Amino acid sequence: MQEILIALLVPAIITVVFTRVTYNTFVSFALTLLFMWAVFGGLDHPIHLILLTILSAVVGFYLSKKTQKQNKKKMK
């Protein structure tokens, strides 16, 4: 149960945080997937955990793109 919650929440949060640090959504998405791969120990876990992690990272990518657009509008 804890692994499912981690797979659902952590990648989205990490993607947004990495975007704030690197100022690049693609770099943050790649770093998040690499980080979660290291946390989960590669491909040794069930496929549903891997898919949930990727889905959460995609949601985080969407949220970080959205916040970057809002920040660019505020800067103008």
PDB file of N, CA, C, O and CB in Angstrom:
ATOM      1  N   MET A   1       0.820  -1.193   0.000  1.00  0.00           N
ATOM      2  CA  MET A   1       0.000   0.000   0.000  1.00  0.00           C
ATOM      3  C   MET A   1       0.873   1.270   0.000  1.00  0.00           C
ATOM      4  O   MET A   1       0.572   2.243  -0.691  1.00  0.00           O
ATOM      5  CB  MET A   1      -0.938  -0.009   1.214  1.00  0.00           C
ATOM      6  N   GLN A   2       1.960   1.237   0.791  1.00  0.00           N
ATOM      7  CA  GLN A   2       2.836   2.394   0.833  1.00  0.00           C
ATOM      8  C   GLN A   2       3.532   2.622  -0.501  1.00  0.00           C
ATOM      9  O   GLN A   2       3.741   3.766  -0.905  1.00  0.00           O
ATOM     10  CB  GLN A   2       3.863   2.230   1.930  1.00  0.00           C
ATOM     11  N   GLU A   3       3.886   1.557  -1.179  1.00  0.00           N
ATOM     12  CA  GLU A   3       4.558   1.708  -2.473  1.00  0.00           C
ATOM     13  C   GLU A   3       3.640   2.361  -3.493  1.00  0.00           C
ATOM     14  O   GLU A   3       4.093   3.149  -4.324  1.00  0.00           O
ATOM     15  CB  GLU A   3       5.034   0.350  -2.992  1.00  0.00           C
ATOM     16  N   ILE A   4       2.359   2.039  -3.436  1.00  0.00           N
ATOM     17  CA  ILE A   4       1.403   2.641  -4.367  1.00  0.00           C
ATOM     18  C   ILE A   4       1.271   4.133  -4.097  1.00  0.00           C
ATOM     19  O   ILE A   4       1.252   4.933  -5.032  1.00  0.00           O
ATOM     20  CB  ILE A   4       0.027   1.954  -4.257  1.00  0.00           C
ATOM     21  N   LEU A   5       1.179   4.515  -2.826  1.00  0.00           N
ATOM     22  CA  LEU A   5       1.091   5.937  -2.497  1.00  0.00           C
ATOM     23  C   LEU A   5       2.351   6.691  -2.903  1.00  0.00           C
ATOM     24  O   LEU A   5       2.284   7.813  -3.403  1.00  0.00           O
ATOM     25  CB  LEU A   5       0.839   6.117  -1.006  1.00  0.00           C
ATOM     26  N   ILE A   6       3.486   6.067  -2.684  1.00  0.00           N
ATOM     27  CA  ILE A   6       4.745   6.694  -3.096  1.00  0.00           C
ATOM     28  C   ILE A   6       4.786   6.845  -4.609  1.00  0.00           C
ATOM     29  O   ILE A   6       5.210   7.884  -5.118  1.00  0.00           O
ATOM     30  CB  ILE A   6       5.955   5.866  -2.608  1.00  0.00           C
ATOM     31  N   ALA A   7       4.353   5.825  -5.328  1.00  0.00           N
ATOM     32  CA  ALA A   7       4.366   5.868  -6.795  1.00  0.00           C
ATOM     33  C   ALA A   7       3.386   6.901  -7.332  1.00  0.00           C
ATOM     34  O   ALA A   7       3.590   7.432  -8.424  1.00  0.00           O
ATOM     35  CB  ALA A   7       4.033   4.493  -7.372  1.00  0.00           C
ATOM     36  N   LEU A   8       2.328   7.196  -6.585  1.00  0.00           N
ATOM     37  CA  LEU A   8       1.346   8.173  -7.051  1.00  0.00           C
ATOM     38  C   LEU A   8       1.719   9.615  -6.714  1.00  0.00           C
ATOM     39  O   LEU A   8       1.435  10.521  -7.497  1.00  0.00           O
ATOM     40  CB  LEU A   8       0.004   7.856  -6.459  1.00  0.00           C
ATOM     41  N   LEU A   9       2.339   9.837  -5.584  1.00  0.00           N
ATOM     42  CA  LEU A   9       2.552  11.213  -5.128  1.00  0.00           C
ATOM     43  C   LEU A   9       3.959  11.750  -5.369  1.00  0.00           C
ATOM     44  O   LEU A   9       4.119  12.883  -5.824  1.00  0.00           O
ATOM     45  CB  LEU A   9       2.248  11.300  -3.677  1.00  0.00           C
ATOM     46  N   VAL A  10       4.945  10.974  -5.079  1.00  0.00           N
ATOM     47  CA  VAL A  10       6.326  11.476  -5.072  1.00  0.00           C
ATOM     48  C   VAL A  10       6.811  11.935  -6.450  1.00  0.00           C
ATOM     49  O   VAL A  10       7.397  13.014  -6.534  1.00  0.00           O
ATOM     50  CB  VAL A  10       7.253  10.403  -4.552  1.00  0.00           C
ATOM     51  N   PRO A  11       6.602  11.188  -7.523  1.00  0.00           N
ATOM     52  CA  PRO A  11       7.120  11.672  -8.818  1.00  0.00           C
ATOM     53  C   PRO A  11       6.525  13.004  -9.270  1.00  0.00           C
ATOM     54  O   PRO A  11       7.228  13.822  -9.863  1.00  0.00           O
ATOM     55  CB  PRO A  11       6.858  10.640  -9.880  1.00  0.00           C
ATOM     56  N   ALA A  12       5.256  13.229  -9.000  1.00  0.00           N
ATOM     57  CA  ALA A  12       4.650  14.505  -9.394  1.00  0.00           C
ATOM     58  C   ALA A  12       5.264  15.654  -8.613  1.00  0.00           C
ATOM     59  O   ALA A  12       5.562  16.708  -9.177  1.00  0.00           O
ATOM     60  CB  ALA A  12       3.129  14.473  -9.178  1.00  0.00           C
ATOM     61  N   ILE A  13       5.452  15.453  -7.325  1.00  0.00           N
ATOM     62  CA  ILE A  13       6.040  16.501  -6.490  1.00  0.00           C
ATOM     63  C   ILE A  13       7.494  16.747  -6.874  1.00  0.00           C
ATOM     64  O   ILE A  13       7.928  17.895  -6.972  1.00  0.00           O
ATOM     65  CB  ILE A  13       5.943  16.123  -5.004  1.00  0.00           C
ATOM     66  N   ILE A  14       8.239  15.682  -7.090  1.00  0.00           N
ATOM     67  CA  ILE A  14       9.657  15.821  -7.442  1.00  0.00           C
ATOM     68  C   ILE A  14       9.816  16.507  -8.799  1.00  0.00           C
ATOM     69  O   ILE A  14      10.735  17.307  -8.977  1.00  0.00           O
ATOM     70  CB  ILE A  14      10.345  14.440  -7.462  1.00  0.00           C
ATOM     71  N   THR A  15       8.944  16.209  -9.749  1.00  0.00           N
ATOM     72  CA  THR A  15       9.033  16.854 -11.063  1.00  0.00           C
ATOM     73  C   THR A  15       8.847  18.357 -10.942  1.00  0.00           C
ATOM     74  O   THR A  15       9.577  19.127 -11.566  1.00  0.00           O
ATOM     75  CB  THR A  15       7.987  16.272 -12.022  1.00  0.00           C
ATOM     76  N   VAL A  16       7.879  18.776 -10.146  1.00  0.00           N
ATOM     77  CA  VAL A  16       7.644  20.211  -9.968  1.00  0.00           C
ATOM     78  C   VAL A  16       8.830  20.863  -9.260  1.00  0.00           C
ATOM     79  O   VAL A  16       9.255  21.954  -9.640  1.00  0.00           O
ATOM     80  CB  VAL A  16       6.345  20.453  -9.170  1.00  0.00           C
ATOM     81  N   VAL A  17       9.359  20.208  -8.244  1.00  0.00           N
ATOM     82  CA  VAL A  17      10.506  20.765  -7.512  1.00  0.00           C
ATOM     83  C   VAL A  17      11.736  20.850  -8.420  1.00  0.00           C
ATOM     84  O   VAL A  17      12.426  21.869  -8.429  1.00  0.00           O
ATOM     85  CB  VAL A  17      10.824  19.905  -6.265  1.00  0.00           C
ATOM     86  N   PHE A  18      12.012  19.799  -9.174  1.00  0.00           N
ATOM     87  CA  PHE A  18      13.159  19.826 -10.084  1.00  0.00           C
ATOM     88  C   PHE A  18      12.984  20.895 -11.166  1.00  0.00           C
ATOM     89  O   PHE A  18      13.967  21.482 -11.616  1.00  0.00           O
ATOM     90  CB  PHE A  18      13.356  18.448 -10.734  1.00  0.00           C
ATOM     91  N   THR A  19      11.757  21.150 -11.581  1.00  0.00           N
ATOM     92  CA  THR A  19      11.524  22.202 -12.569  1.00  0.00           C
ATOM     93  C   THR A  19      11.860  23.563 -11.990  1.00  0.00           C
ATOM     94  O   THR A  19      12.406  24.422 -12.683  1.00  0.00           O
ATOM     95  CB  THR A  19      10.073  22.179 -13.052  1.00  0.00           C
ATOM     96  N   ARG A  20      11.536  23.759 -10.727  1.00  0.00           N
ATOM     97  CA  ARG A  20      11.859  25.025 -10.081  1.00  0.00           C
ATOM     98  C   ARG A  20      13.372  25.206  -9.930  1.00  0.00           C
ATOM     99  O   ARG A  20      13.873  26.330  -9.941  1.00  0.00           O
ATOM    100  CB  ARG A  20      11.181  25.106  -8.714  1.00  0.00           C
ATOM    101  N   VAL A  21      14.085  24.104  -9.790  1.00  0.00           N
ATOM    102  CA  VAL A  21      15.534  24.182  -9.609  1.00  0.00           C
ATOM    103  C   VAL A  21      16.258  24.302 -10.943  1.00  0.00           C
ATOM    104  O   VAL A  21      17.163  25.124 -11.086  1.00  0.00           O
ATOM    105  CB  VAL A  21      16.040  22.958  -8.852  1.00  0.00           C
ATOM    106  N   THR A  22      15.861  23.477 -11.936  1.00  0.00           N
ATOM    107  CA  THR A  22      16.586  23.448 -13.208  1.00  0.00           C
ATOM    108  C   THR A  22      16.013  24.402 -14.252  1.00  0.00           C
ATOM    109  O   THR A  22      16.673  24.676 -15.254  1.00  0.00           O
ATOM    110  CB  THR A  22      16.583  22.049 -13.759  1.00  0.00           C
ATOM    111  N   TYR A  23      14.804  24.913 -14.043  1.00  0.00           N
ATOM    112  CA  TYR A  23      14.112  25.793 -14.993  1.00  0.00           C
ATOM    113  C   TYR A  23      13.868  25.124 -16.343  1.00  0.00           C
ATOM    114  O   TYR A  23      13.721  25.807 -17.356  1.00  0.00           O
ATOM    115  CB  TYR A  23      14.914  27.063 -15.197  1.00  0.00           C
ATOM    116  N   ASN A  24      13.825  23.794 -16.361  1.00  0.00           N
ATOM    117  CA  ASN A  24      13.588  23.060 -17.593  1.00  0.00           C
ATOM    118  C   ASN A  24      12.715  21.853 -17.258  1.00  0.00           C
ATOM    119  O   ASN A  24      13.087  21.021 -16.430  1.00  0.00           O
ATOM    120  CB  ASN A  24      14.936  22.624 -18.267  1.00  0.00           C
ATOM    121  N   THR A  25      11.560  21.761 -17.902  1.00  0.00           N
ATOM    122  CA  THR A  25      10.626  20.682 -17.570  1.00  0.00           C
ATOM    123  C   THR A  25      11.109  19.332 -18.083  1.00  0.00           C
ATOM    124  O   THR A  25      10.861  18.307 -17.448  1.00  0.00           O
ATOM    125  CB  THR A  25       9.251  20.985 -18.143  1.00  0.00           C
ATOM    126  N   PHE A  26      11.790  19.317 -19.214  1.00  0.00           N
ATOM    127  CA  PHE A  26      12.246  18.045 -19.767  1.00  0.00           C
ATOM    128  C   PHE A  26      13.374  17.444 -18.931  1.00  0.00           C
ATOM    129  O   PHE A  26      13.421  16.233 -18.718  1.00  0.00           O
ATOM    130  CB  PHE A  26      12.708  18.232 -21.211  1.00  0.00           C
ATOM    131  N   VAL A  27      14.275  18.295 -18.465  1.00  0.00           N
ATOM    132  CA  VAL A  27      15.355  17.823 -17.597  1.00  0.00           C
ATOM    133  C   VAL A  27      14.772  17.308 -16.284  1.00  0.00           C
ATOM    134  O   VAL A  27      15.191  16.267 -15.780  1.00  0.00           O
ATOM    135  CB  VAL A  27      16.384  18.953 -17.330  1.00  0.00           C
ATOM    136  N   SER A  28      13.809  18.038 -15.735  1.00  0.00           N
ATOM    137  CA  SER A  28      13.213  17.611 -14.470  1.00  0.00           C
ATOM    138  C   SER A  28      12.441  16.306 -14.629  1.00  0.00           C
ATOM    139  O   SER A  28      12.437  15.478 -13.719  1.00  0.00           O
ATOM    140  CB  SER A  28      12.291  18.697 -13.926  1.00  0.00           C
ATOM    141  N   PHE A  29      11.793  16.115 -15.766  1.00  0.00           N
ATOM    142  CA  PHE A  29      11.071  14.867 -16.020  1.00  0.00           C
ATOM    143  C   PHE A  29      12.046  13.691 -16.086  1.00  0.00           C
ATOM    144  O   PHE A  29      11.794  12.637 -15.502  1.00  0.00           O
ATOM    145  CB  PHE A  29      10.260  14.966 -17.332  1.00  0.00           C
ATOM    146  N   ALA A  30      13.152  13.876 -16.793  1.00  0.00           N
ATOM    147  CA  ALA A  30      14.157  12.814 -16.901  1.00  0.00           C
ATOM    148  C   ALA A  30      14.810  12.525 -15.549  1.00  0.00           C
ATOM    149  O   ALA A  30      15.025  11.366 -15.196  1.00  0.00           O
ATOM    150  CB  ALA A  30      15.231  13.200 -17.929  1.00  0.00           C
ATOM    151  N   LEU A  31      15.121  13.572 -14.802  1.00  0.00           N
ATOM    152  CA  LEU A  31      15.714  13.383 -13.478  1.00  0.00           C
ATOM    153  C   LEU A  31      14.751  12.659 -12.539  1.00  0.00           C
ATOM    154  O   LEU A  31      15.175  11.826 -11.738  1.00  0.00           O
ATOM    155  CB  LEU A  31      16.115  14.734 -12.878  1.00  0.00           C
ATOM    156  N   THR A  32      13.482  12.969 -12.634  1.00  0.00           N
ATOM    157  CA  THR A  32      12.490  12.309 -11.792  1.00  0.00           C
ATOM    158  C   THR A  32      12.398  10.831 -12.113  1.00  0.00           C
ATOM    159  O   THR A  32      12.361   9.999 -11.206  1.00  0.00           O
ATOM    160  CB  THR A  32      11.127  12.965 -11.958  1.00  0.00           C
ATOM    161  N   LEU A  33      12.361  10.493 -13.393  1.00  0.00           N
ATOM    162  CA  LEU A  33      12.291   9.079 -13.756  1.00  0.00           C
ATOM    163  C   LEU A  33      13.542   8.325 -13.316  1.00  0.00           C
ATOM    164  O   LEU A  33      13.449   7.191 -12.845  1.00  0.00           O
ATOM    165  CB  LEU A  33      12.096   8.929 -15.262  1.00  0.00           C
ATOM    166  N   LEU A  34      14.709   8.944 -13.465  1.00  0.00           N
ATOM    167  CA  LEU A  34      15.946   8.311 -12.997  1.00  0.00           C
ATOM    168  C   LEU A  34      15.957   8.150 -11.479  1.00  0.00           C
ATOM    169  O   LEU A  34      16.385   7.121 -10.958  1.00  0.00           O
ATOM    170  CB  LEU A  34      17.159   9.131 -13.441  1.00  0.00           C
ATOM    171  N   PHE A  35      15.488   9.163 -10.786  1.00  0.00           N
ATOM    172  CA  PHE A  35      15.435   9.111  -9.328  1.00  0.00           C
ATOM    173  C   PHE A  35      14.479   8.017  -8.853  1.00  0.00           C
ATOM    174  O   PHE A  35      14.808   7.262  -7.939  1.00  0.00           O
ATOM    175  CB  PHE A  35      15.006  10.470  -8.763  1.00  0.00           C
ATOM    176  N   MET A  36      13.316   7.931  -9.458  1.00  0.00           N
ATOM    177  CA  MET A  36      12.350   6.917  -9.040  1.00  0.00           C
ATOM    178  C   MET A  36      12.824   5.522  -9.437  1.00  0.00           C
ATOM    179  O   MET A  36      12.519   4.548  -8.750  1.00  0.00           O
ATOM    180  CB  MET A  36      10.970   7.203  -9.654  1.00  0.00           C
ATOM    181  N   TRP A  37      13.552   5.420 -10.517  1.00  0.00           N
ATOM    182  CA  TRP A  37      14.112   4.122 -10.898  1.00  0.00           C
ATOM    183  C   TRP A  37      15.108   3.659  -9.841  1.00  0.00           C
ATOM    184  O   TRP A  37      15.160   2.479  -9.495  1.00  0.00           O
ATOM    185  CB  TRP A  37      14.793   4.202 -12.288  1.00  0.00           C
ATOM    186  N   ALA A  38      15.898   4.604  -9.333  1.00  0.00           N
ATOM    187  CA  ALA A  38      16.856   4.267  -8.282  1.00  0.00           C
ATOM    188  C   ALA A  38      16.151   3.916  -6.973  1.00  0.00           C
ATOM    189  O   ALA A  38      16.578   3.006  -6.263  1.00  0.00           O
ATOM    190  CB  ALA A  38      17.823   5.427  -8.059  1.00  0.00           C
ATOM    191  N   VAL A  39      15.079   4.631  -6.654  1.00  0.00           N
ATOM    192  CA  VAL A  39      14.349   4.371  -5.412  1.00  0.00           C
ATOM    193  C   VAL A  39      13.670   3.007  -5.456  1.00  0.00           C
ATOM    194  O   VAL A  39      13.727   2.252  -4.486  1.00  0.00           O
ATOM    195  CB  VAL A  39      13.307   5.471  -5.161  1.00  0.00           C
ATOM    196  N   PHE A  40      13.038   2.696  -6.561  1.00  0.00           N
ATOM    197  CA  PHE A  40      12.320   1.424  -6.675  1.00  0.00           C
ATOM    198  C   PHE A  40      13.237   0.271  -7.063  1.00  0.00           C
ATOM    199  O   PHE A  40      12.768  -0.863  -7.166  1.00  0.00           O
ATOM    200  CB  PHE A  40      11.205   1.547  -7.691  1.00  0.00           C
ATOM    201  N   GLY A  41      14.489   0.511  -7.276  1.00  0.00           N
ATOM    202  CA  GLY A  41      15.421  -0.564  -7.573  1.00  0.00           C
ATOM    203  C   GLY A  41      15.311  -1.102  -8.983  1.00  0.00           C
ATOM    204  O   GLY A  41      15.455  -2.304  -9.205  1.00  0.00           O
ATOM    205  N   GLY A  42      15.060  -0.237  -9.924  1.00  0.00           N
ATOM    206  CA  GLY A  42      15.006  -0.673 -11.323  1.00  0.00           C
ATOM    207  C   GLY A  42      13.668  -1.291 -11.699  1.00  0.00           C
ATOM    208  O   GLY A  42      12.608  -0.796 -11.315  1.00  0.00           O
ATOM    209  N   LEU A  43      13.736  -2.360 -12.443  1.00  0.00           N
ATOM    210  CA  LEU A  43      12.521  -2.987 -12.959  1.00  0.00           C
ATOM    211  C   LEU A  43      12.130  -4.238 -12.169  1.00  0.00           C
ATOM    212  O   LEU A  43      11.483  -5.136 -12.708  1.00  0.00           O
ATOM    213  CB  LEU A  43      12.708  -3.344 -14.420  1.00  0.00           C
ATOM    214  N   ASP A  44      12.516  -4.294 -10.911  1.00  0.00           N
ATOM    215  CA  ASP A  44      12.226  -5.464 -10.094  1.00  0.00           C
ATOM    216  C   ASP A  44      10.830  -5.446  -9.484  1.00  0.00           C
ATOM    217  O   ASP A  44      10.408  -6.438  -8.890  1.00  0.00           O
ATOM    218  CB  ASP A  44      13.240  -5.578  -9.006  1.00  0.00           C
ATOM    219  N   HIS A  45      10.116  -4.353  -9.615  1.00  0.00           N
ATOM    220  CA  HIS A  45       8.787  -4.236  -9.017  1.00  0.00           C
ATOM    221  C   HIS A  45       7.706  -4.575 -10.035  1.00  0.00           C
ATOM    222  O   HIS A  45       7.971  -4.635 -11.236  1.00  0.00           O
ATOM    223  CB  HIS A  45       8.568  -2.823  -8.464  1.00  0.00           C
ATOM    224  N   PRO A  46       6.489  -4.795  -9.549  1.00  0.00           N
ATOM    225  CA  PRO A  46       5.387  -5.111 -10.470  1.00  0.00           C
ATOM    226  C   PRO A  46       5.145  -3.979 -11.471  1.00  0.00           C
ATOM    227  O   PRO A  46       5.454  -2.814 -11.221  1.00  0.00           O
ATOM    228  CB  PRO A  46       4.101  -5.391  -9.680  1.00  0.00           C
ATOM    229  N   ILE A  47       4.590  -4.366 -12.591  1.00  0.00           N
ATOM    230  CA  ILE A  47       4.388  -3.410 -13.687  1.00  0.00           C
ATOM    231  C   ILE A  47       3.439  -2.282 -13.296  1.00  0.00           C
ATOM    232  O   ILE A  47       3.585  -1.160 -13.781  1.00  0.00           O
ATOM    233  CB  ILE A  47       3.848  -4.129 -14.916  1.00  0.00           C
ATOM    234  N   HIS A  48       2.471  -2.562 -12.430  1.00  0.00           N
ATOM    235  CA  HIS A  48       1.536  -1.501 -12.057  1.00  0.00           C
ATOM    236  C   HIS A  48       2.229  -0.387 -11.274  1.00  0.00           C
ATOM    237  O   HIS A  48       1.835   0.773 -11.397  1.00  0.00           O
ATOM    238  CB  HIS A  48       0.388  -2.078 -11.233  1.00  0.00           C
ATOM    239  N   LEU A  49       3.240  -0.699 -10.480  1.00  0.00           N
ATOM    240  CA  LEU A  49       3.980   0.356  -9.779  1.00  0.00           C
ATOM    241  C   LEU A  49       4.807   1.189 -10.753  1.00  0.00           C
ATOM    242  O   LEU A  49       4.911   2.407 -10.602  1.00  0.00           O
ATOM    243  CB  LEU A  49       4.893  -0.254  -8.706  1.00  0.00           C
ATOM    244  N   ILE A  50       5.378   0.549 -11.723  1.00  0.00           N
ATOM    245  CA  ILE A  50       6.168   1.270 -12.720  1.00  0.00           C
ATOM    246  C   ILE A  50       5.264   2.192 -13.541  1.00  0.00           C
ATOM    247  O   ILE A  50       5.626   3.335 -13.818  1.00  0.00           O
ATOM    248  CB  ILE A  50       6.915   0.277 -13.645  1.00  0.00           C
ATOM    249  N   LEU A  51       4.099   1.696 -13.925  1.00  0.00           N
ATOM    250  CA  LEU A  51       3.161   2.516 -14.701  1.00  0.00           C
ATOM    251  C   LEU A  51       2.605   3.673 -13.871  1.00  0.00           C
ATOM    252  O   LEU A  51       2.427   4.774 -14.393  1.00  0.00           O
ATOM    253  CB  LEU A  51       2.010   1.652 -15.223  1.00  0.00           C
ATOM    254  N   LEU A  52       2.329   3.438 -12.591  1.00  0.00           N
ATOM    255  CA  LEU A  52       1.853   4.519 -11.729  1.00  0.00           C
ATOM    256  C   LEU A  52       2.920   5.596 -11.555  1.00  0.00           C
ATOM    257  O   LEU A  52       2.609   6.786 -11.506  1.00  0.00           O
ATOM    258  CB  LEU A  52       1.436   3.966 -10.361  1.00  0.00           C
ATOM    259  N   THR A  53       4.159   5.178 -11.465  1.00  0.00           N
ATOM    260  CA  THR A  53       5.258   6.136 -11.345  1.00  0.00           C
ATOM    261  C   THR A  53       5.368   7.003 -12.600  1.00  0.00           C
ATOM    262  O   THR A  53       5.529   8.220 -12.512  1.00  0.00           O
ATOM    263  CB  THR A  53       6.584   5.401 -11.091  1.00  0.00           C
ATOM    264  N   ILE A  54       5.280   6.372 -13.752  1.00  0.00           N
ATOM    265  CA  ILE A  54       5.350   7.127 -15.009  1.00  0.00           C
ATOM    266  C   ILE A  54       4.155   8.054 -15.156  1.00  0.00           C
ATOM    267  O   ILE A  54       4.306   9.199 -15.584  1.00  0.00           O
ATOM    268  CB  ILE A  54       5.421   6.173 -16.207  1.00  0.00           C
ATOM    269  N   LEU A  55       2.970   7.573 -14.805  1.00  0.00           N
ATOM    270  CA  LEU A  55       1.770   8.403 -14.878  1.00  0.00           C
ATOM    271  C   LEU A  55       1.886   9.610 -13.952  1.00  0.00           C
ATOM    272  O   LEU A  55       1.533  10.725 -14.337  1.00  0.00           O
ATOM    273  CB  LEU A  55       0.526   7.578 -14.519  1.00  0.00           C
ATOM    274  N   SER A  56       2.372   9.396 -12.754  1.00  0.00           N
ATOM    275  CA  SER A  56       2.532  10.501 -11.813  1.00  0.00           C
ATOM    276  C   SER A  56       3.574  11.500 -12.307  1.00  0.00           C
ATOM    277  O   SER A  56       3.401  12.706 -12.134  1.00  0.00           O
ATOM    278  CB  SER A  56       2.925   9.970 -10.433  1.00  0.00           C
ATOM    279  N   ALA A  57       4.640  11.018 -12.911  1.00  0.00           N
ATOM    280  CA  ALA A  57       5.652  11.922 -13.462  1.00  0.00           C
ATOM    281  C   ALA A  57       5.074  12.743 -14.618  1.00  0.00           C
ATOM    282  O   ALA A  57       5.412  13.916 -14.772  1.00  0.00           O
ATOM    283  CB  ALA A  57       6.884  11.125 -13.938  1.00  0.00           C
ATOM    284  N   VAL A  58       4.213  12.139 -15.421  1.00  0.00           N
ATOM    285  CA  VAL A  58       3.572  12.878 -16.519  1.00  0.00           C
ATOM    286  C   VAL A  58       2.648  13.954 -15.954  1.00  0.00           C
ATOM    287  O   VAL A  58       2.604  15.066 -16.479  1.00  0.00           O
ATOM    288  CB  VAL A  58       2.775  11.913 -17.444  1.00  0.00           C
ATOM    289  N   VAL A  59       1.914  13.637 -14.897  1.00  0.00           N
ATOM    290  CA  VAL A  59       1.057  14.634 -14.245  1.00  0.00           C
ATOM    291  C   VAL A  59       1.920  15.766 -13.686  1.00  0.00           C
ATOM    292  O   VAL A  59       1.562  16.937 -13.813  1.00  0.00           O
ATOM    293  CB  VAL A  59       0.208  13.981 -13.110  1.00  0.00           C
ATOM    294  N   GLY A  60       3.039  15.430 -13.075  1.00  0.00           N
ATOM    295  CA  GLY A  60       3.958  16.451 -12.589  1.00  0.00           C
ATOM    296  C   GLY A  60       4.519  17.297 -13.716  1.00  0.00           C
ATOM    297  O   GLY A  60       4.698  18.504 -13.555  1.00  0.00           O
ATOM    298  N   PHE A  61       4.800  16.679 -14.857  1.00  0.00           N
ATOM    299  CA  PHE A  61       5.277  17.413 -16.027  1.00  0.00           C
ATOM    300  C   PHE A  61       4.225  18.424 -16.485  1.00  0.00           C
ATOM    301  O   PHE A  61       4.546  19.569 -16.802  1.00  0.00           O
ATOM    302  CB  PHE A  61       5.624  16.439 -17.176  1.00  0.00           C
ATOM    303  N   TYR A  62       2.966  17.987 -16.514  1.00  0.00           N
ATOM    304  CA  TYR A  62       1.868  18.877 -16.895  1.00  0.00           C
ATOM    305  C   TYR A  62       1.749  20.040 -15.908  1.00  0.00           C
ATOM    306  O   TYR A  62       1.607  21.192 -16.318  1.00  0.00           O
ATOM    307  CB  TYR A  62       0.538  18.095 -16.962  1.00  0.00           C
ATOM    308  N   LEU A  63       1.805  19.741 -14.624  1.00  0.00           N
ATOM    309  CA  LEU A  63       1.694  20.790 -13.607  1.00  0.00           C
ATOM    310  C   LEU A  63       2.866  21.767 -13.683  1.00  0.00           C
ATOM    311  O   LEU A  63       2.679  22.970 -13.501  1.00  0.00           O
ATOM    312  CB  LEU A  63       1.623  20.167 -12.209  1.00  0.00           C
ATOM    313  N   SER A  64       4.041  21.277 -13.943  1.00  0.00           N
ATOM    314  CA  SER A  64       5.198  22.175 -14.027  1.00  0.00           C
ATOM    315  C   SER A  64       5.131  23.041 -15.280  1.00  0.00           C
ATOM    316  O   SER A  64       5.529  24.205 -15.242  1.00  0.00           O
ATOM    317  CB  SER A  64       6.504  21.368 -14.017  1.00  0.00           C
ATOM    318  N   LYS A  65       4.639  22.500 -16.380  1.00  0.00           N
ATOM    319  CA  LYS A  65       4.444  23.320 -17.587  1.00  0.00           C
ATOM    320  C   LYS A  65       3.424  24.421 -17.318  1.00  0.00           C
ATOM    321  O   LYS A  65       3.595  25.566 -17.738  1.00  0.00           O
ATOM    322  CB  LYS A  65       3.982  22.442 -18.782  1.00  0.00           C
ATOM    323  N   LYS A  66       2.369  24.055 -16.615  1.00  0.00           N
ATOM    324  CA  LYS A  66       1.310  25.012 -16.299  1.00  0.00           C
ATOM    325  C   LYS A  66       1.825  26.126 -15.392  1.00  0.00           C
ATOM    326  O   LYS A  66       1.510  27.296 -15.612  1.00  0.00           O
ATOM    327  CB  LYS A  66       0.129  24.297 -15.635  1.00  0.00           C
ATOM    328  N   THR A  67       2.603  25.782 -14.389  1.00  0.00           N
ATOM    329  CA  THR A  67       3.134  26.809 -13.496  1.00  0.00           C
ATOM    330  C   THR A  67       4.180  27.677 -14.195  1.00  0.00           C
ATOM    331  O   THR A  67       4.294  28.866 -13.898  1.00  0.00           O
ATOM    332  CB  THR A  67       3.740  26.163 -12.255  1.00  0.00           C
ATOM    333  N   GLN A  68       4.940  27.095 -15.115  1.00  0.00           N
ATOM    334  CA  GLN A  68       5.903  27.907 -15.866  1.00  0.00           C
ATOM    335  C   GLN A  68       5.192  28.931 -16.736  1.00  0.00           C
ATOM    336  O   GLN A  68       5.655  30.065 -16.858  1.00  0.00           O
ATOM    337  CB  GLN A  68       6.798  27.017 -16.732  1.00  0.00           C
ATOM    338  N   LYS A  69       4.072  28.546 -17.343  1.00  0.00           N
ATOM    339  CA  LYS A  69       3.312  29.498 -18.149  1.00  0.00           C
ATOM    340  C   LYS A  69       2.772  30.633 -17.287  1.00  0.00           C
ATOM    341  O   LYS A  69       2.800  31.794 -17.693  1.00  0.00           O
ATOM    342  CB  LYS A  69       2.161  28.790 -18.871  1.00  0.00           C
ATOM    343  N   GLN A  70       2.277  30.294 -16.090  1.00  0.00           N
ATOM    344  CA  GLN A  70       1.761  31.321 -15.190  1.00  0.00           C
ATOM    345  C   GLN A  70       2.872  32.257 -14.739  1.00  0.00           C
ATOM    346  O   GLN A  70       2.665  33.466 -14.636  1.00  0.00           O
ATOM    347  CB  GLN A  70       1.089  30.681 -13.975  1.00  0.00           C
ATOM    348  N   ASN A  71       4.035  31.710 -14.474  1.00  0.00           N
ATOM    349  CA  ASN A  71       5.152  32.551 -14.042  1.00  0.00           C
ATOM    350  C   ASN A  71       5.638  33.469 -15.160  1.00  0.00           C
ATOM    351  O   ASN A  71       6.038  34.602 -14.897  1.00  0.00           O
ATOM    352  CB  ASN A  71       6.304  31.682 -13.551  1.00  0.00           C
ATOM    353  N   LYS A  72       5.606  32.987 -16.417  1.00  0.00           N
ATOM    354  CA  LYS A  72       6.009  33.836 -17.535  1.00  0.00           C
ATOM    355  C   LYS A  72       5.026  34.987 -17.722  1.00  0.00           C
ATOM    356  O   LYS A  72       5.433  36.100 -18.056  1.00  0.00           O
ATOM    357  CB  LYS A  72       6.112  33.012 -18.827  1.00  0.00           C
ATOM    358  N   LYS A  73       3.725  34.727 -17.507  1.00  0.00           N
ATOM    359  CA  LYS A  73       2.730  35.788 -17.625  1.00  0.00           C
ATOM    360  C   LYS A  73       2.926  36.846 -16.544  1.00  0.00           C
ATOM    361  O   LYS A  73       2.752  38.038 -16.800  1.00  0.00           O
ATOM    362  CB  LYS A  73       1.316  35.206 -17.542  1.00  0.00           C
ATOM    363  N   LYS A  74       3.293  36.410 -15.324  1.00  0.00           N
ATOM    364  CA  LYS A  74       3.525  37.349 -14.243  1.00  0.00           C
ATOM    365  C   LYS A  74       4.759  38.207 -14.492  1.00  0.00           C
ATOM    366  O   LYS A  74       4.810  39.362 -14.071  1.00  0.00           O
ATOM    367  CB  LYS A  74       3.667  36.607 -12.935  1.00  0.00           C
ATOM    368  N   MET A  75       5.751  37.644 -15.176  1.00  0.00           N
ATOM    369  CA  MET A  75       6.995  38.370 -15.427  1.00  0.00           C
ATOM    370  C   MET A  75       6.817  39.479 -16.456  1.00  0.00           C
ATOM    371  O   MET A  75       7.575  40.448 -16.453  1.00  0.00           O
ATOM    372  CB  MET A  75       8.071  37.410 -15.892  1.00  0.00           C
ATOM    373  N   LYS A  76       5.844  39.352 -17.319  1.00  0.00           N
ATOM    374  CA  LYS A  76       5.649  40.353 -18.389  1.00  0.00           C
ATOM    375  C   LYS A  76       4.931  41.538 -17.889  1.00  0.00           C
ATOM    376  O   LYS A  76       4.682  42.474 -18.648  1.00  0.00           O
ATOM    377  CB  LYS A  76       4.896  39.778 -19.550  1.00  0.00           C
TER     378      LYS A  76
END
